[in-house]
Amino acid sequence: MVRRIVVALILATGWACKGSPDVDAPPPLVVDDSADSLSTPTPSTIASEIRYDLEPALAALELSAPRRFGDINKRLEAGSNKRAHFAFAAARSPFRVAFDGQKATISTVVEYEGRGWYDPPVGPEVSAACGTDGVPRPRVRVRIISDLTPTPDWGLKSRSRLTTVEPVSQENRDRCRVTVFRIDVTDRVVGATRKVLEDQLRSLDASIAKLQTRARFEEWWRTIAKPIRLTDSVWFTINPLDVQLGAIRNDSGALIAALQLFARPRIQTGNRPNDFDLFTPLPALRRGSNPPRALSVSLDGELGYDVATDMLRRALVQKRIDRGERHVIIEDVTLSGIGAGRVALGVRFGGSMSGRVYFTGTPSYDIVADQLLVPDLAFDLQTSNALVRSMAWLKDDAILGFLRERARFPVQGQLDRFRQMAERGMNRDLATGVRLVSRLDKASAVGVRAYRKALRVRAEATGDALIEIDRPMAALPARKSK
């Protein structure tokens, strides 16, 4: 079997012989090729992921949300009581972020000190304080929840809300009541904290909305659509069809969304495929059913009729077929495509009689023998008519059986060599930060189709694949032992 499959075969015409042949059947009629009947593999699923780095948005929140607010020396009216005033000064700890799937929980603790004043109708003004002069400061727990959702345009949206602003505990340490004046500074600090942070939630959601990844993934989509050269005239194409959003996790301040890339990977021989025929727009990002990873690579090869003819000549030329007192010796054979998925086998023979006849049939693949064959090989109609007139004995079933048995083309493990070549070629960097990692198991032929220019064999290699983007993903599952 050859590596490079070419096309073209010129039927052998004429030969040097002693006298005129006893039979010279006309070649079979040639018709147009029918539509490609080779099965189309089920789309493969290739694992990948999209990474939304939330650190810039969270850093912007940390910078924009005041670390300190309030002024212990600035008196504020305590409601409708004009004689009562209070003041506070608060400081928050740095935000801490925890993730649970698509939910980010942002938390902080606010510590504060408070003071209350009361100016009675008679007598001097009096005051009281909490959290001052070395006394532990009261604390307020704050929690913000952001629901994160990837968008169809490959962005990220969030809905942030302030869910908790409350004392850390119900102990006296975390309450600041100036009871003699009926002033609860705790409630005042809770209200002020809520107002300060609610003003920042819109900014947080706006920052997250700026985390667009479409441009990067459009480049990634174009990259994986380009043909990959495996060797001379052998090309691998991923042929991406669609992409779906799967499970979502988090990693070191980033939201990681699993992707399932649907594609029809193919290895084919011949000229470099046209980029413009392969490029498709980046599809919208939508949640799917999260099917298991399953790679099926179509291996398409062509066997030129010149190569097939050479194989048949080695198998058939000079072979003798005896039928009683008569015999024929095969002097030459040619194979050609006659359209509609069929081939013609031309046989020139000598012996008891001489001539040329034609057989036709539909090729198939013998997976056990790893060979192409034509199991339904039969005399062409025009040959049959010629034999009826001159050499009917040649239509003996033994002669036909001999040719059916010997008219084979050993594939000689070429499919598996194709698979190995493909696996080597499919483990590579596609672009900076984008790597294809794959594993292919043994290839098996799924069909053979005869065209006028060549025999085309389609095999299928199954395995597993993933596309790593920006950082390594989980390794491929271990190969199962045979």
FENHUQUI-V825943 format. One record per backbone hydrogen bond with DSSP energy under -1.0 kcal/mol. NH is the residue of the N-H (numbers start at 1). CO is the residue of the C=O. Records with the same first field share a line. If there is no record, write none. Layout:
NH: CO, CO
This chain:
8: 453
19: 17
22: 354
23: 354
25: 356
31: 338
44: 263
45: 294
46: 261
47: 465
48: 259
50: 257
52: 255
54: 253
58: 54
59: 55
60: 56
61: 57
62: 58
63: 59
64: 60
65: 61
69: 90
74: 71
76: 86
78: 84
79: 77
81: 78
82: 80
84: 81
85: 117
86: 76
87: 115
89: 113
90: 69
91: 111
92: 67
93: 109
96: 107
98: 105
100: 103
103: 100
104: 146
105: 98
106: 144
107: 96
108: 142
110: 140
111: 91
112: 138
113: 89
114: 130
115: 87
116: 128
117: 85
118: 126
119: 83
126: 118
128: 116
130: 114
135: 132
140: 110
141: 166
142: 108
143: 164
144: 106
145: 161
146: 104
147: 159
148: 102
149: 157
151: 155
154: 151
157: 149
159: 147
161: 145
163: 143
164: 143
166: 141
168: 139
174: 171
175: 172
178: 183
179: 177
181: 178
182: 179
183: 178
185: 176
186: 176
188: 184
189: 185
190: 186
191: 187
192: 188
193: 189
194: 190
195: 191
196: 192
197: 193
198: 194
199: 195
200: 197
204: 200
205: 201
206: 202
207: 203
208: 204
209: 205
211: 208
212: 210
213: 154
217: 213
218: 214
219: 215
220: 216
221: 217
222: 218
223: 219
224: 220
226: 223
228: 236
230: 234
231: 234
234: 231
235: 268
236: 228
237: 266
241: 262
242: 262
244: 260
245: 286
246: 258
249: 256
251: 254
255: 52
256: 249
257: 50
258: 247
259: 48
260: 244
261: 46
262: 242
263: 44
264: 239
266: 237
267: 298
268: 235
270: 233
278: 275
279: 275
285: 152
288: 245
294: 45
295: 463
297: 461
298: 265
299: 459
300: 267
301: 457
303: 455
308: 304
309: 305
310: 306
311: 307
312: 308
313: 309
314: 310
315: 311
316: 312
317: 313
318: 330
319: 316
321: 328
323: 326
326: 323
328: 321
329: 350
330: 319
331: 348
332: 348
334: 346
336: 344
338: 342
342: 339
343: 361
344: 336
345: 359
346: 334
347: 357
348: 332
349: 355
350: 329
352: 327
355: 349
356: 23
357: 347
359: 345
360: 378
361: 343
364: 373
366: 371
370: 366
371: 366
372: 409
373: 364
377: 374
378: 360
380: 358
384: 380
385: 381
386: 382
387: 383
388: 384
389: 385
390: 386
394: 391
395: 392
396: 393
400: 396
401: 397
402: 398
403: 399
404: 400
405: 401
406: 402
407: 403
408: 406
409: 372
411: 370
414: 411
417: 413
418: 414
419: 415
420: 416
421: 417
422: 418
423: 419
424: 420
425: 421
426: 422
428: 436
430: 434
431: 434
434: 431
435: 468
436: 428
437: 466
439: 464
441: 462
444: 460
446: 458
447: 458
449: 456
451: 454
455: 303
456: 449
457: 301
458: 447
459: 299
460: 444
461: 297
463: 295
464: 439
466: 437
467: 47
468: 435
470: 433
471: 469
